Amino acid sequence: MKRVFNFGAGPAMLPTSVMEKARDEFLNFKDLGAGLIEISHRSKEFDAVINRTDELFRELSGLPDNFKILYVHGGAQMQFSAIPMNLIGRNPAHKAAYLETGNFASLARKEASRYGNITVAATSEATNFDRIPDFNPASLDADTSYVHLTSNNTIFGTRWNQFPDTGDIPLVADMTSELLSRQLDYNKFGAIFAGLQKNLGPAGMALVLMREDLLGNALPYTPSLLDYSVYEKSHSLQNTNNTFAIYMMCLVLEWLKEQGGVAAIEAINEKKAALLYEAIDSTDFYIGSAHKADRSVMNVTFNIADPELSAAFLSEADKLGLYALKGHRLVGGIRASIYNAMPIEGCAALVEFMKDFERRNG
């Protein structure tokens, strides 16, 4: 079987070696005669997996000791509800500020509005989210419970290259599409969450990193399986968790360690993105979607100057094994998602095709 270069935005490609190991262990995990997906989440075998996942994540990320690692049901969008339920009650005013840089930031803000007084502290909606907006933390009310941002915007191809200093007001970041793709100072944040399906594993679960002093503030009506304190006290074992997703995340982290860790993968990611942006910027045939200063390294979005050629571009690319390049339905165009598992050879193949397509159609 020939594997394609999968540029899908998520669920996204996983490293081939990870898929192969999961395949080889699927029926017989650690010579148990059963697969991990079949055994108890309270077994000693799974306990070893979740503990190893904790250990690897802390080692690779440099996560400070005062952050708790939670494996939470429902993916990132479930956290659009869980974050306000757990944090907005820190102050009696039940205020939170949202920085809108795209569709998922907007969805998070709308969901949070069910639970308190939500303000839009900055937005780039007027320019169709093609950039990161200016934001002055001094504009925040002192009784704001938290500030929420989406660090990388998969649909519009932008990211926060520098994070705002919100002082004593916790900064909450949805890092679904870039966690572990670049080095971070986690001390800048009060909480980070990410769906697994981009850089960490399969869809259906979220990783939540919560500063421990922020736990214990859940609203009274918060369901127990949305209360982060419940996850922290039970090591995410309050009920049957997604054992297979955690196992796959462990394998992905082992792979990332083999690549040299986050610093090494960040350097590779920068090279991959540079290849594509150079191909876009070197011609008038292709037009980049995002403001250059705010371009994403994970999601490269662009259009063809003659939009009538887009369908042919996507069709021909697909036949060459350059899979899932169609832009999101909200914006159209072309999107190359180049998460950690995308090899640089995939980006080089896409650039070669882009140049050939321009020669034939320009």
TORTOR-839632 format. One record per atom (N, C-alpha, C): residue in one letter; x, z, y. Coordinates in steps of 0.05 Angstrom, whole numbers, padded with zeros to 5 digits, always signed. Atoms other than C-alpha are relative to their C-alpha. Layout:
residues N
AXZY/...
***
This chain:
residues 362
M+00017+00000-00024/M+00000+00000+00000/M+00017+00000+00025/K-00015+00001-00025/K+00025-00018+00069/K-00015+00017+00021/R+00012-00017-00020/R+00012+00036+00122/R+00001-00014+00027/V+00000+00012-00027/V-00008+00012+00192/V+00013+00019+00020/F-00007-00017-00023/F+00019+00038+00258/F-00027+00008+00013/N+00026-00010-00008/N-00041+00081+00276/N+00001+00012+00028/F-00001-00008-00028/F-00050+00086+00352/F-00027+00014+00007/G+00026-00013-00005/G-00118+00122+00345/G+00004+00026+00015/A-00002-00024-00017/A-00132+00178+00395/A-00006+00025-00015/G+00006-00024+00015/G-00157+00226+00342/G-00027-00001-00012/P-00022-00008+00017/P-00164+00241+00287/P+00023-00020+00000/A-00023+00017-00004/A-00094+00214+00292/A+00018+00000-00025/M-00017+00003+00023/M-00039+00194+00245/M+00016+00026-00004/L-00017-00022+00008/L+00000+00247+00207/L+00026-00011-00011/P-00025+00010+00012/P+00072+00241+00184/P-00004-00008-00029/T+00004+00010+00027/T+00075+00201+00120/T+00010+00021-00021/S-00010-00020+00019/S+00117+00255+00085/S-00019+00023-00003/V+00020-00022+00001/V+00064+00307+00102/V-00023-00009-00018/M+00022+00011+00017/M+00010+00263+00071/M+00008-00001-00029/E-00010+00002+00028/E+00052+00252+00009/E+00002+00028-00013/K-00003-00027+00012/K+00066+00326-00001/K-00028+00012-00005/A+00027-00009+00004/A-00008+00343+00008/A-00012-00014-00024/R+00010+00015+00024/R-00025+00289-00043/R+00012+00012-00025/D-00013-00009+00024/D+00026+00315-00093/D-00009+00028-00008/E+00008-00027+00005/E+00001+00387-00086/E-00030+00004-00002/F+00029-00003-00003/F-00073+00372-00081/F-00013+00012-00025/L+00012-00009+00024/L-00090+00384-00154/L+00014+00025-00012/N-00016-00022+00013/N-00036+00436-00170/N+00018+00013+00021/F-00015-00013-00021/F-00013+00481-00113/F+00017+00022-00012/K-00019-00021+00009/K+00049+00522-00131/K-00004+00006-00030/D+00003-00003+00029/D+00036+00510-00205/D-00023+00019-00008/L+00023-00017+00006/L-00030+00548-00202/L-00019-00013-00020/G+00020+00014+00016/G-00067+00494-00240/G-00026-00004+00016/A+00022+00004-00018/A-00114+00491-00180/A+00011-00008+00027/G-00008+00008-00027/G-00111+00461-00111/G-00005+00023+00020/L+00004-00021-00020/L-00104+00505-00049/L-00028-00001+00011/I+00027+00003-00011/I-00171+00477-00025/I-00021+00014-00018/E+00018-00012+00019/E-00202+00510-00087/E+00002+00031-00002/I-00005-00028+00005/I-00174+00581-00082/I-00008+00017+00024/S+00010-00018-00020/S-00194+00642-00042/S+00017+00001+00025/H-00015-00004-00025/H-00175+00649+00030/H+00012+00028+00002/R-00011-00027+00001/R-00159+00721+00012/R+00020+00004-00023/S-00020-00001+00021/S-00112+00704-00044/S+00028+00003+00011/K-00028-00004-00009/K-00038+00721-00041/K+00013-00027+00006/E-00012+00026-00004/E-00022+00647-00045/E-00008-00011+00028/F+00007+00009-00027/F-00062+00630+00018/F+00011+00018+00021/D-00012-00019-00019/D-00038+00693+00052/D+00029-00009+00008/A-00028+00009-00005/A+00033+00665+00045/A-00001-00025+00018/V+00002+00025-00017/V+00010+00598+00076/V-00006+00007+00029/I+00007-00006-00028/I-00022+00629+00138/I+00022+00015+00013/N-00022-00014-00012/N+00036+00676+00148/N+00023-00019+00007/R-00021+00020-00005/R+00085+00618+00143/R-00007-00017+00024/T+00009+00016-00023/T+00043+00578+00193/T+00005+00015+00025/D-00006-00017-00023/D+00047+00636+00242/D+00030-00001+00007/E-00029-00002-00004/E+00122+00642+00232/E+00011-00026+00011/L-00010+00026-00009/L+00135+00568+00241/L-00008-00006+00028/F+00009+00006-00027/F+00092+00562+00303/F+00016+00016+00020/R-00015-00016-00019/R+00126+00620+00337/R+00029-00010+00003/E-00028+00010+00000/E+00195+00593+00318/E+00002-00025+00016/L-00002+00026-00013/L+00181+00523+00343/L-00008+00000+00029/S+00010+00000-00028/S+00143+00540+00406/S+00014+00019+00018/G-00010-00022-00017/G+00179+00602+00430/G-00022+00017+00011/L+00023-00015-00009/L+00111+00635+00437/L+00008+00030+00003/P-00007-00029-00004/P+00120+00705+00468/P-00015+00018-00019/D+00012-00018+00019/D+00104+00765+00425/D-00027+00011+00009/N+00026-00010-00009/N+00046+00785+00469/N-00023-00020-00001/F+00022+00019+00006/F+00006+00724+00448/F-00008+00002-00029/K+00011+00000+00026/K-00039+00725+00388/K-00007-00029-00009/I+00006+00026+00012/I-00047+00664+00342/I-00026+00002-00015/L+00026-00001+00013/L-00119+00651+00322/L-00007-00028-00011/Y+00008+00025+00012/Y-00145+00597+00275/Y-00031+00001+00000/V+00028-00004-00007/V-00215+00585+00300/V-00017-00024-00009/H+00019+00020+00009/H-00275+00546+00274/H-00007-00019+00023/G+00015+00017-00018/G-00305+00485+00308/G+00015-00019+00017/G-00014+00019-00016/G-00249+00447+00340/G+00001+00009+00029/A-00004-00007-00028/A-00232+00445+00414/A-00026+00003+00016/Q+00024-00001-00016/Q-00302+00432+00440/Q-00015+00026-00005/M+00012-00026+00004/M-00326+00497+00408/M+00012+00020+00019/Q-00013-00019-00019/Q-00276+00532+00453/Q-00010-00003+00029/F+00013+00003-00027/F-00312+00503+00514/F-00020+00022+00004/S+00019-00023-00001/S-00363+00558+00498/S+00015+00026-00003/A-00014-00025+00006/A-00316+00610+00469/A+00017+00011+00023/I-00017-00009-00022/I-00269+00612+00528/I-00016+00015+00021/P+00015-00016-00019/P-00322+00632+00580/P-00012+00025-00013/M+00011-00023+00013/M-00355+00679+00530/M+00020+00023-00002/N-00021-00020+00004/N-00289+00715+00520/N+00014+00009+00026/L-00017-00006-00024/L-00260+00713+00591/L-00016+00003+00026/I+00013+00000-00027/I-00313+00704+00645/I-00010+00028+00007/G+00009-00028-00006/G-00335+00777+00638/G+00022+00018+00009/R-00022-00017-00010/R-00267+00802+00661/R-00006+00011+00028/N+00008-00010-00026/N-00297+00809+00731/N-00030-00001+00002/P+00030-00002-00002/P-00368+00829+00749/P-00013-00025+00011/A+00011+00024-00012/A-00378+00765+00789/A-00004-00023-00020/H+00002+00021+00020/H-00371+00723+00726/H+00006-00027+00011/K-00009+00025-00012/K-00333+00669+00763/K+00022-00013-00016/A-00023+00015+00011/A-00287+00615+00736/A+00003-00026+00015/A-00006+00024-00014/A-00254+00555+00767/A+00010-00021-00020/Y-00007+00022+00018/Y-00246+00487+00733/Y+00013-00022+00016/L-00015+00023-00012/L-00197+00431+00749/L-00008-00024-00016/E+00011+00023+00015/E-00230+00365+00730/E+00018-00024+00002/T-00018+00023+00000/T-00184+00310+00709/T-00008-00020-00021/G+00010+00019+00019/G-00227+00273+00659/G-00024+00010-00015/N+00025-00005+00014/N-00284+00273+00610/N-00001+00028-00013/F+00001-00025+00014/F-00265+00333+00569/F+00002+00024+00018/A+00001-00022-00020/A-00250+00376+00630/A-00028+00003+00011/S+00027-00001-00010/S-00319+00358+00655/S-00019+00013-00020/L+00016-00012+00021/L-00351+00375+00589/L+00004+00030-00002/A-00007-00029+00001/A-00315+00442+00588/A-00013+00015+00023/R+00013-00012-00023/R-00340+00457+00658/R-00030+00003-00003/K+00029+00000+00003/K-00412+00439+00642/K-00008+00021-00020/E+00006-00020+00020/E-00411+00483+00580/E+00003+00028+00011/A-00005-00026-00012/A-00381+00541+00618/A-00022+00009+00019/S+00020-00007-00020/S-00436+00537+00670/S-00024+00015-00012/R+00021-00015+00014/R-00483+00568+00618/R+00005+00030+00003/Y-00007-00028+00003/Y-00446+00634+00623/Y+00009+00013+00026/G-00008-00013-00024/G-00429+00645+00696/G+00001-00019+00024/N-00002+00014-00026/N-00413+00620+00766/N+00025-00018-00002/I-00022+00019+00004/I-00369+00558+00756/I+00004-00017+00024/T-00006+00017-00022/T-00334+00522+00812/T+00020-00022-00008/V-00020+00021+00004/V-00295+00456+00813/V+00021+00004+00022/A-00021-00006-00020/A-00230+00476+00847/A+00016-00025+00008/A-00014+00025-00006/A-00201+00406+00844/A-00010-00021-00019/T+00010+00022+00018/T-00223+00338+00817/T+00012-00026+00010/S-00008+00028-00006/S-00199+00266+00814/S-00022-00020-00007/E+00022+00018+00008/E-00267+00238+00798/E-00003-00023+00019/A+00004+00022-00020/A-00268+00197+00863/A+00017-00024-00006/T-00018+00023+00007/T-00211+00154+00836/T-00002-00006-00030/N+00005+00004+00029/N-00240+00151+00765/N+00021+00013-00017/F-00019-00017+00016/F-00192+00205+00741/F+00026-00014-00006/D-00025+00015+00005/D-00131+00160+00749/D+00025+00017+00008/R-00022-00017-00009/R-00088+00219+00774/R-00007+00029-00003/I+00004-00029-00001/I-00079+00294+00775/I-00006+00007+00029/P+00007-00006-00028/P-00113+00321+00838/P+00017+00022+00011/D-00014-00022-00014/D-00081+00366+00890/D-00017+00025-00004/F+00013-00026+00004/F-00097+00439+00878/F+00016+00022+00012/N-00013-00023-00013/N-00081+00499+00920/N-00011+00026-00012/P+00010-00025+00012/P-00086+00564+00880/P-00009+00021+00021/A+00008-00019-00021/A-00093+00602+00946/A-00029-00003+00007/S+00029+00004-00006/S-00163+00573+00951/S-00018+00015-00019/L+00016-00014+00020/L-00186+00614+00892/L-00010+00027+00011/D+00010-00028-00006/D-00230+00676+00902/D+00015+00019-00018/A-00016-00020+00014/A-00193+00738+00881/A-00014+00010-00026/D+00015-00010+00023/D-00249+00757+00832/D-00006-00023-00021/T+00003+00021+00020/T-00242+00692+00793/T+00011+00010-00027/S-00009-00011+00026/S-00237+00709+00719/S+00021-00017-00013/Y-00020+00017+00011/Y-00196+00649+00699/Y-00002-00028+00013/V-00001+00028-00008/V-00176+00577+00717/V+00005-00017-00025/H-00001+00017+00023/H-00186+00522+00666/H+00010-00028+00008/L-00008+00028-00003/L-00149+00456+00661/L+00004-00013-00027/T-00006+00015+00024/T-00140+00401+00610/T+00027-00013+00005/S-00028+00007-00007/S-00065+00389+00606/S+00006-00029-00003/N-00005+00029+00005/N-00067+00318+00579/N-00027-00013-00004/N+00026+00013+00000/N-00125+00270+00588/N+00001-00026-00017/T-00003+00022+00019/T-00132+00224+00528/T-00014-00026+00009/I+00016+00024-00007/I-00184+00177+00557/I+00013-00015+00024/F-00010+00012-00025/F-00152+00165+00625/F+00030-00002+00002/G-00029+00004+00002/G-00079+00171+00606/G+00016+00015+00021/T-00015-00016-00019/T-00057+00226+00654/T+00007+00028-00012/R-00006-00027+00009/R-00025+00294+00645/R+00011+00017+00024/W-00012-00019-00019/W-00004+00356+00685/W+00030+00001-00006/N-00029-00002+00004/N+00072+00348+00691/N+00011+00026+00010/Q-00006-00027-00009/Q+00075+00413+00729/Q-00025+00016+00001/F+00024-00017+00001/F+00027+00471+00720/F-00002+00018+00024/P+00003-00017-00024/P-00002+00510+00779/P+00006+00029-00007/D-00004-00029+00002/D+00018+00582+00790/D-00025+00014+00011/T+00025-00013-00008/T-00048+00620+00791/T+00003+00031+00003/G-00004-00029-00005/G-00016+00689+00798/G-00013+00017-00021/D+00013-00019+00018/D-00057+00745+00769/D-00026-00011-00013/I+00023+00012+00013/I-00114+00698+00751/I+00009-00016-00024/P-00010+00014+00023/P-00104+00674+00680/P-00005-00030+00000/L+00003+00029+00002/L-00092+00600+00671/L-00006-00007-00029/V+00009+00008+00027/V-00128+00571+00610/V+00004-00030-00002/A-00006+00028+00003/A-00105+00504+00583/A-00011-00011-00026/D+00007+00016+00023/D-00138+00456+00535/D+00023-00019-00005/M-00023+00017+00006/M-00076+00425+00503/M-00004-00015-00026/T+00007+00013+00025/T-00111+00389+00446/T+00018-00024-00005/S-00014+00025+00006/S-00074+00324+00455/S+00030+00001+00006/E-00029+00000-00004/E-00004+00349+00469/E+00015+00025-00008/L-00014-00024+00007/L+00011+00418+00442/L+00022-00006-00020/L-00024+00005+00016/L+00081+00418+00411/L+00012-00027+00004/S-00013+00026-00006/S+00097+00350+00441/S+00021+00003+00021/R-00020-00006-00020/R+00138+00381+00497/R+00004+00030+00002/Q-00007-00028-00003/Q+00171+00447+00513/Q-00017+00012+00022/L+00017-00013-00019/L+00128+00497+00551/L+00011+00028+00005/D-00003-00028-00006/D+00136+00563+00586/D-00027+00013-00003/Y+00027-00011+00007/Y+00078+00599+00553/Y-00007+00024+00018/N+00006-00023-00018/N+00084+00657+00603/N-00016-00009+00024/K+00016+00009-00022/K+00050+00613+00654/K-00030+00001-00006/F+00027+00003+00009/F-00015+00617+00614/F-00012+00027-00009/G+00014-00022+00012/G-00067+00668+00595/G-00010-00007-00028/A+00010+00009+00025/A-00095+00626+00539/A+00005-00030-00002/I-00002+00028+00006/I-00083+00558+00507/I-00016-00005-00025/F+00014+00007+00025/F-00127+00523+00456/F+00004-00030-00005/A-00005+00028+00008/A-00120+00458+00418/A-00015-00006-00026/G+00009+00010+00025/G-00159+00420+00366/G+00024-00010-00016/L-00024+00007+00016/L-00113+00404+00308/L+00004-00030-00002/Q+00001+00027+00010/Q-00129+00330+00302/Q+00018-00020+00015/K-00018+00018-00013/K-00075+00302+00348/K+00029+00003-00010/N-00028-00006+00007/N-00007+00335+00335/N+00003+00022-00021/L-00003-00024+00016/L-00023+00393+00289/L-00011-00003-00028/G+00012+00002+00027/G-00065+00370+00229/G-00026-00015+00001/P+00026+00013+00001/P-00135+00348+00210/P-00020+00011+00020/A+00021-00008-00018/A-00198+00353+00252/A-00016+00023-00012/G+00019-00020+00009/G-00248+00410+00248/G+00007+00029+00005/M-00009-00027-00005/M-00208+00471+00270/M+00016+00000+00026/A-00016-00002-00025/A-00175+00496+00334/A+00020+00023-00003/L-00020-00022-00003/L-00113+00537+00347/L-00004+00012+00027/V+00003-00014-00025/V-00122+00589+00401/V+00023+00020+00003/L-00021-00018-00007/L-00064+00625+00433/L-00009+00017+00023/M+00012-00018-00019/M-00089+00686+00470/M+00018+00023+00007/R-00016-00023-00009/R-00050+00735+00512/R-00015+00026-00008/E+00014-00022+00012/E-00066+00802+00480/E-00015+00018+00020/D+00014-00017-00020/D-00086+00838+00544/D-00026-00012+00009/L+00026+00013-00007/L-00143+00788+00553/L-00021+00002-00022/L+00020-00004+00021/L-00176+00805+00487/L-00018+00024+00007/G+00018-00023-00004/G-00236+00851+00486/G-00018-00002+00023/N+00017+00004-00023/N-00274+00821+00544/N-00025-00017-00006/A+00022+00018+00007/A-00327+00782+00505/A-00027+00010+00011/L+00027-00007-00009/L-00397+00780+00534/L-00016+00013-00022/P+00014-00015+00021/P-00446+00825+00497/P-00014-00017-00020/Y+00015+00017+00019/Y-00485+00767+00466/Y+00018-00020-00014/T-00018+00019+00013/T-00423+00731+00441/T-00002+00002-00031/P+00000-00001+00029/P-00431+00712+00367/P+00027+00009-00011/S-00024-00011+00011/S-00380+00747+00323/S+00021-00022-00006/L-00019+00021+00006/L-00349+00681+00302/L+00008-00017+00024/L-00011+00011-00025/L-00337+00662+00375/L+00015+00021+00016/D-00014-00022-00013/D-00307+00729+00393/D+00029+00001-00010/Y-00028+00002+00008/Y-00231+00722+00394/Y+00011+00027-00011/S-00009-00026+00010/S-00222+00797+00382/S-00005+00002-00030/V+00007+00000+00029/V-00256+00788+00314/V+00021-00015-00016/Y-00021+00016+00013/Y-00205+00734+00296/Y+00026+00015-00001/E-00026-00014-00002/E-00147+00776+00320/E+00001+00023-00020/K+00000-00024+00017/K-00167+00838+00281/K+00001-00007-00030/S+00002+00007+00028/S-00178+00800+00216/S+00020-00021-00008/H-00019+00021+00004/H-00120+00751+00221/H-00015-00026-00007/S+00017+00024+00003/S-00173+00696+00226/S-00013-00002-00028/L+00012-00001+00027/L-00202+00718+00159/L-00027+00014+00000/Q+00026-00013-00001/Q-00269+00746+00182/Q-00019-00012-00020/N+00016+00014+00021/N-00303+00694+00139/N+00018-00022-00011/T-00017+00020+00012/T-00279+00635+00099/T+00009-00020+00021/N-00010+00018-00020/N-00235+00596+00145/N+00007-00027-00013/N-00007+00027+00009/N-00211+00524+00140/N+00028+00001-00013/T-00025-00004+00013/T-00157+00537+00089/T+00017-00026-00002/F-00015+00025+00002/F-00139+00464+00080/F+00012-00009+00026/A-00011+00007-00026/A-00130+00452+00154/A+00024+00017+00007/I-00023-00018-00005/I-00084+00512+00160/I+00024-00008-00017/Y-00021+00010+00018/Y-00044+00487+00100/Y+00012-00025+00011/M-00011+00025-00011/M-00038+00418+00131/M+00016+00005+00025/M-00015-00007-00024/M-00017+00449+00197/M+00028+00011-00008/C-00025-00011+00009/C+00037+00487+00159/C+00019-00022-00008/L-00017+00023+00008/L+00063+00422+00129/L+00010-00016+00025/V-00008+00015-00025/V+00063+00388+00198/V+00022+00016+00015/L-00021-00016-00013/L+00103+00446+00227/L+00026-00001-00015/E-00025+00003+00016/E+00153+00442+00170/E+00013-00027+00007/W-00010+00026-00007/W+00160+00368+00186/W+00013+00000+00028/L-00011-00001-00027/L+00170+00382+00260/L+00026+00015+00001/K-00025-00014+00001/K+00224+00432+00244/K+00022-00018-00011/E-00020+00019+00011/E+00259+00379+00202/E+00009-00021+00020/Q-00007+00020-00021/Q+00257+00331+00262/Q+00019+00012+00021/G-00017-00013-00020/G+00297+00382+00303/G-00016+00017+00019/G+00016-00018-00017/G+00239+00420+00335/G-00012-00015+00024/V+00016+00011-00022/V+00200+00411+00399/V+00018-00015+00020/A-00018+00013-00019/A+00260+00393+00443/A+00007-00028-00010/A-00007+00026+00012/A+00279+00336+00396/A-00023-00019+00001/I+00023+00018+00000/I+00209+00309+00389/I-00008-00008+00028/E+00006+00007-00027/E+00199+00312+00464/E+00017-00023+00010/A-00018+00021-00008/A+00260+00268+00475/A-00009-00027-00013/I+00010+00024+00013/I+00233+00218+00424/I-00026-00010+00013/N+00025+00007-00013/N+00164+00220+00456/N+00005-00014+00027/E-00006+00012-00026/E+00194+00204+00524/E+00010-00028-00003/K-00010+00027+00005/K+00230+00144+00495/K-00022-00019-00008/K+00023+00017+00008/K+00167+00118+00462/K-00017-00008+00024/A+00017+00006-00024/A+00127+00123+00526/A+00014-00019+00019/A-00015+00017-00018/A+00183+00092+00567/A+00000-00029-00009/L+00001+00027+00011/L+00183+00031+00521/L-00026-00014+00009/L+00026+00012-00007/L+00109+00019+00533/L-00004-00003+00029/Y+00004+00003-00029/Y+00108+00033+00607/Y+00018-00021+00012/E-00017+00022-00010/E+00167-00013+00618/E-00012-00027-00005/A+00013+00025+00006/A+00130-00068+00583/A-00024-00006+00018/I+00023+00003-00018/I+00069-00056+00626/I+00009-00006+00029/D-00008+00002-00028/D+00106-00050+00692/D+00017-00025+00006/S-00018+00022-00005/S+00152-00110+00682/S-00015-00027+00004/T+00015+00024-00002/T+00095-00160+00688/T-00026+00005+00015/D+00027-00003-00012/D+00029-00173+00725/D-00021-00006-00020/F+00019+00007+00021/F-00003-00193+00660/F-00015+00025-00009/Y+00012-00026+00007/Y-00015-00119+00642/Y-00001+00018+00024/I+00004-00018-00023/I-00041-00066+00690/I-00004+00028-00011/G+00002-00028+00008/G-00029+00008+00679/G-00024+00013+00013/S+00025-00013-00009/S-00091+00052+00687/S+00006+00025+00017/A-00004-00026-00013/A-00060+00117+00710/A+00021-00002+00022/H-00019-00003-00022/H-00023+00136+00774/H+00027+00006-00013/K-00026-00001+00014/K+00051+00129+00756/K+00011+00029-00001/A-00012-00027-00001/A+00070+00200+00777/A-00014+00019-00020/D+00015-00018+00017/D+00017+00229+00730/D-00005-00012-00028/R+00004+00013+00026/R+00023+00185+00669/R+00004+00018-00024/S-00003-00015+00024/S+00013+00215+00601/S+00022-00012-00018/V-00019+00009+00020/V+00067+00212+00549/V-00013-00004-00027/M+00014+00001+00026/M+00017+00218+00492/M-00020-00024-00001/N+00021+00021+00000/N-00036+00166+00513/N+00006-00020+00022/V-00008+00021-00019/V-00013+00102+00546/V-00025-00019+00003/T+00025+00016-00005/T-00074+00067+00578/T+00007-00023+00018/F-00004+00023-00017/F-00074-00003+00607/F-00021-00021-00005/N+00018+00023+00002/N-00114-00066+00618/N+00015-00026+00001/I-00011+00027-00004/I-00101-00140+00615/I-00012-00011+00026/A+00010+00009-00026/A-00107-00173+00683/A-00024-00018-00003/D+00024+00016+00006/D-00155-00223+00653/D-00015+00015-00023/P+00013-00017+00020/P-00204-00176+00617/P-00013-00016-00023/E+00011+00017+00021/E-00232-00235+00577/E+00019-00002-00024/L-00020+00002+00021/L-00168-00232+00536/L+00002+00025-00017/S-00003-00026+00013/S-00177-00160+00514/S-00009-00001-00030/A+00010+00002+00027/A-00218-00176+00452/A+00019-00014-00019/A-00020+00014+00016/A-00167-00226+00427/A+00025+00017-00004/F-00024-00018+00002/F-00110-00177+00441/F-00005+00020-00022/L+00005-00021+00019/L-00143-00123+00400/L-00003-00011-00028/S+00003+00012+00026/S-00162-00169+00343/S+00027-00008-00012/E-00026+00009+00010/E-00093-00199+00337/E+00018+00024-00007/A-00016-00024+00005/A-00060-00131+00342/A-00008+00013-00027/D+00010-00012+00025/D-00103-00104+00286/D+00010-00015-00025/K-00009+00016+00023/K-00084-00161+00240/K+00030+00004-00006/L-00029-00005+00004/L-00011-00144+00251/L+00006+00029-00007/G-00004-00028+00008/G-00022-00071+00231/G+00004+00019+00024/L-00001-00017-00024/L-00025-00045+00303/L-00029+00010+00003/Y+00028-00009+00005/Y-00088-00004+00290/Y-00010+00018+00022/A+00015-00018-00017/A-00139+00029+00336/A+00010+00001+00029/L-00010+00002-00027/L-00115+00005+00404/L-00023-00003+00021/K+00022+00003-00019/K-00184-00002+00435/K-00003+00024+00018/G+00004-00022-00019/G-00194+00040+00498/G-00026+00014-00005/H+00025-00016+00003/H-00247+00094+00501/H-00023-00014+00012/R+00024+00015-00009/R-00318+00069+00511/R-00006+00005+00030/L+00005-00005-00029/L-00320+00102+00581/L+00016-00017+00018/V-00018+00015-00018/V-00263+00060+00608/V+00007-00027-00010/G-00008+00026+00012/G-00251+00002+00560/G+00030-00003+00001/G-00028+00005+00000/G-00184-00032+00561/G+00014+00006-00026/I-00017-00005+00023/I-00128-00013+00515/I+00013+00027+00002/R-00012-00027+00000/R-00101+00055+00495/R+00018+00002-00025/A-00019-00005+00022/A-00039+00069+00453/A+00006+00030+00000/S-00005-00028+00003/S-00039+00141+00430/S+00025+00004-00018/I-00026-00001+00013/I+00032+00158+00410/I+00009+00029-00004/Y-00005-00028+00005/Y+00030+00229+00385/Y+00026+00004-00016/N-00026-00006+00013/N+00089+00263+00350/N+00005-00017-00025/A-00004+00013+00025/A+00078+00228+00284/A+00005-00030+00003/M-00005+00029-00004/M+00082+00157+00314/M+00030-00005+00002/P-00029+00005-00002/P+00152+00131+00300/P+00005-00019+00023/I-00007+00017-00023/I+00189+00095+00355/I-00002-00030-00009/E+00003+00027+00009/E+00186+00033+00311/E-00028-00011+00005/G+00027+00008-00006/G+00111+00031+00322/G-00003-00009+00028/C+00001+00007-00028/C+00120+00029+00397/C+00015-00026+00005/A-00016+00025-00003/A+00174-00025+00391/A-00016-00023-00011/A+00016+00022+00011/A+00127-00067+00348/A-00022-00007+00019/L+00021+00006-00019/L+00072-00060+00399/L+00011-00015+00024/V-00012+00013-00023/V+00118-00080+00456/V+00006-00030-00007/E-00006+00027+00009/E+00141-00141+00416/E-00025-00017+00000/F+00026+00014+00000/F+00068-00161+00406/F-00010-00006+00028/M+00009+00003-00027/M+00051-00150+00479/M+00015-00023+00014/K-00015+00022-00012/K+00107-00197+00501/K-00007-00027-00012/D+00008+00026+00013/D+00088-00250+00450/D-00028-00008+00009/F+00028+00006-00009/F+00014-00245+00470/F+00000-00011+00029/E-00002+00010-00027/E+00033-00255+00543/E+00012-00028+00001/R-00012+00027+00001/R+00077-00315+00527/R-00021-00021-00007/R+00019+00019+00010/R+00019-00348+00492/R-00025-00002+00018/N+00025-00001-00015/N-00036-00329+00541/N+00004+00003+00030/G-00005-00005-00028/G-00002-00317+00608/G-00001-00025+00018/
***
